Amino acid sequence: MIRTKQSRMSRARKALRDTAESGFTLVEILVVITIIGLIMGLVGPRVLGYLGESKVKAAQIQIESFASALDLFYLDAGRYPSGAEGLAALVQRPGATTSWNGPYLKNGQVPNDPWGHPYIYRSPGERGAYDIISLGSDGQEGGTGTAADIRNGGSNTNVSAGR
């Protein structure tokens, strides 16, 4: 009986020692954290770049959607909305328009650009009957990269293309 108690106690001590030795050391944890930090430092900027590019593409798609809605408005009313009526004419009947079959946009509202700024509508436009402009990520005219203005026709201010 004494031997079994001693053997049980020695097994318990050995199991306790094995459990204590099976953990990670502080150095191992710091090495893993450093590797994860390096990976995030390399991958993080690329992911953020893709996010910025996707917002530019979303703005281009919204502007093309506005262009289609404006063309439908033109077919119904025989004119494009004036600069004073703006894009709101696509969701609410302008006062003097008799043949309006809107709303021409889903959800019955004019969305803001992906950065939360309102789109700029000018009629007559510099390049055609109208201009639809998103001021980009900075919300100011001009800029480069994601801060560049996005206009109807899918072109940025840096690229000369018109509608």
N, C-alpha and C positions, 0 to 999 in steps of 0.2 A: 504494500500500500504506500509505503514511503517512497519507493522508487517511482510509482506511477504519479504521485504528487510532484516529485522533483522533475520527472520527464515532462509532465504537463506544464510546469512552470518554465522549464528551459525552452519548450516549444513556444510558449507564449512570448517569452523574451525575444526569441529568434524572429517570430512573426512581427513583433513590434519593431525590431531593428530593421527587418526587410522593408517594412512599410515606410520607415523614416528615410531609408536609402533610395527608395524608388521615386522620390519627387525630383523636381527640376531645381538646379542651382540658380542663383541670382545671375550669374554670368550667362547661362544658357538663355534665360528669359530676356536679358538685355540684348543679346545677339539677335534673337528672333524679332524683338521690337525694332531694332535698328534695320534689319532686312525689310520688314514691312514698311517702315518709314521711307526707305530708299525706293521701294517699288511705288509707293504712293506719290513720291516726289517726281518720278518719271511718268507715271500714268495719269496723274491728276490734271496737269495742264492740257493734255490731249483730250481728256473727257470734257473739260470746260470749253475747249475749242470747238468740239462737236456740238455742244449745247448752243454756243453762239451762232454757229452755222445753221443749225436747225431753226433758230428763231428768224434768221434772215429768210430762209426758205418758206417758213410759215407766213411771213409778211408778204412775200411775193405771191403766194397762193391766195391770200386774202385780197390782195390788190386785183388779181385776175378775176376773182369772184365778184368784186365790185364792178369791174369792167363789164362782165357778162350781165350783171343786174342793170347797169347803166344802159347797155344796148337794148335790153328788154323795155326799159323805161322809154327810150328813144322810139322804139317801135310803137308803143302805145300812145305816147304824148306828142310825137313828132319833133321832139327837142330833147336835149340833155338838161338836167337840172341846172339852174343858174348857180353862180358862186354863192349867192346869199342863201339859196335853198339848201345847198350842200348835199352831203350823202344822206341826210335825214329825209330827203324826198323819196328815198328808196323804201322807207318804212312808214311814212306818213304822207298822205295826199297833200301836195302843195295847194294852197288856196285857189289859184286860178286854173288849175289843171282839171279838165272835165273827163278825159279818158285815161284814168289811172287804174291799173289792174293789180296794184300791189297788195301787200308788201312784197318787195322783190328780194328781200334778204330773210333767211331763216331766223327764227326767234324774235322777229319784229324789232330788232335793235341793231344799231351800227356798232360793231365791236371796235375796241381799241387795238392798236398794233401789239405784237407780242411783248413789248417792253412797257405796255400800259399807257402809251401816249395816243391821243386821237390822231386819226389820219387827216391829212390836209387835202381838200378838194378845191381845185381851181377850174373855173369854166368862164371864158375860154382858156385853154391851157397854152403853155409855151410850145408844146410839141404837137398839138392836135386840138380836138374839140374840148378835151378836159385833161387835167393832170390829177393823179392820185399819188400822194407822197407820204411815206413813213420816214420820219427823221432818224431812224436807227436807234441804237442803244443809248446814245447820249442825249437824244431829244433836241438836238440843235442842227441847223442846216450845215451841210458839208460833212467832212469826216472821212475816215478810211476804215476798212475792215468792217466789223459789225456796227461801227458808228456811222457808216456811210448812209446817205439817203437812198431809199428804195422807191422807184417810180413805176408807174404803169408801163407795161411792156417787159417787166422783169429786170430792168436795167438799174444799176447803181449810178450815182452821179459821176463816178470815175469812168464809166463806160458810155460811149456815145452811141445810144440806140434809141429809137423813138417808136412811137405808136402811130 
